[in-house]
Structures are given as structure tokens and as C-alpha cells.
Amino acid sequence: MFLAGDAAHVNNPVGGLGLNCGIHDAIELAETLGRVASGQAGEELLDRYERRRRPITIEFVQQQTVANKQRLEERDPRLRQAHFDELRRTVADPALHKRFLMRTSLIESVRRAREIS
């Protein structure tokens, strides 16, 4: 049995990353099952799905959704302002902006997953 998407991830929905990550889970699982079913790889490849998807979900989805939720729930006006200032700095700097988008869109997570054998 394989779990994917919301069935596999326990995270808050702030940011919609669960859906995005679930799509990446499905792609990873389909590619893996396809290779095993066609005889291109042995059944040991099936274990790679968990080795890749679980840590990626924790590192990217869980960390980002927790940070999103904390920002939304922040009551201290100074800390809220500091968060907004940081976001403005990120948007104003092309390199930081790209890094932020690559991480929050989970494109970076797909690249990182491919490094896990």
C-alpha cells in the first residue's frame, strides 16, 4: 500500500501546499510503479518512494505551512511588521524572490527528491 497526498501528509492547509505535494507524490509513484511493472526496475525501487517523499514533505511542506500559520496568527504588531518587511525585501531582490518562489512552488523539492536514491 502507498499513501499519497492528504492521506500521507498531516499538515495544515495554509498555502495549499498539500495539494501541490500530493501531485508530486502521484507523479513519483506513477513513475516508480511504471518502472517496476514494466520490468525496467526491481521491486526494491518501491522503497525509494518513501525515502524520497517523506523527508521532502517534512522539509518543504510541513516547514512552510507551519511558518505560514505562525505568520497569520502573529498578534504582536512589531513581529507582524517584521514579517511584512522581510517579504518586501524578498520581492525586491530578484535572487531572493526566485529562491522563495522555487521553494514555495515545491519545484526545489522535486529537484531535491531526485537526489535521493
N, C-alpha and C positions, 0 to 999 in steps of 0.2 A: 504494500500500500504506500502511496505517495501523497503527501499533503502539499497543497499549493495555495497561494493567495490567502484570503482571510482565514481559511481553515488551518493554515500553517502559522500565521503571524498573529501574535497578540500585541496589538499596538493601538493607540488612539487614532481616530480618523483625521486628525488635524493635518491638512495639507494634501490629502488624497494619495499619499504615498503607498498605502496598502494596495490599492487597485493597480498602480503602476508596477509595484514589485510583483504582484500576482501575475501580471502579464509576462514579466521576465521569468518568473517561476515556470509558467506554462511553456514558454519558448525553450528554456533549458531542459525541461522534462521531455518535451516532444522530440528534441534533437537527440537526447540520450536514449530514449526508448526506440527511436527510429534506428539508431546505430546498432543497438543490441538486437532488435527484431530482424534486421536485415543481415545479421551475421558480420557486420563490419567491426564489432567490438564484443567482448565477452561480458558476462553478467556482472563482473566486478566493476564495470563502468557505472552501474546503477548507484553504487555507494557515493560516487562523485557528486551526485545531485545534492545530497545533504551537506557534503563537505563544502560545496560552493554556496548554496542558497542560505543555509542557516547563519553563518558568520556575516555574510553580506547583508542580510536582513537586520541583524543586530547592529552592525556598524553604520549602515546608512539609514534604513527606515526608522528603526527604534530611536536612534540618537536624534534624528531630525524631527520626528514627531514629538518627542519629549521637549526639545528646545522650542518648537512652535507653541506647544501648550503652555510652557512656562512664560514665554513672551506675552501670550494672550492673557494669562492670569495675573501678570505682574500688577501690583497695586501701587507700588512706590513710584511717584511721578518722575523722580530723578533716574531711576533704573529704566523706566519706560522710555524716557528721552534718550538715554544712552543707547538703548536698542535701536531706536529710530536713527540716531546719529550714525551708528555702525552700518545700518542698512544703506543710508545715504552715501557713506564712504565707499561701500561695496559697489553701488550703482555708478558712482563717479569714476571709479578706477576700472578700466577695461579688463585688466588681468584678473582682478578680484571678482569682477562681475561674471566673467566667463567661468572661473573656478566655482563660484556659487551656483551658477546655472547647471554646470556639468554634474555637480554633486546632488542638487535638489531634483534634477530631472532623472536621476539614477543612471545616467549614461556612464558616469565614473564607476558605478557599482558593477555594471556589465563588464567593463574592461578589467576591473579587479577580479571578478569571478573567473574570467578566462585565464588568470594567472594561477588559479588553484587547480592542481591536477588530481 
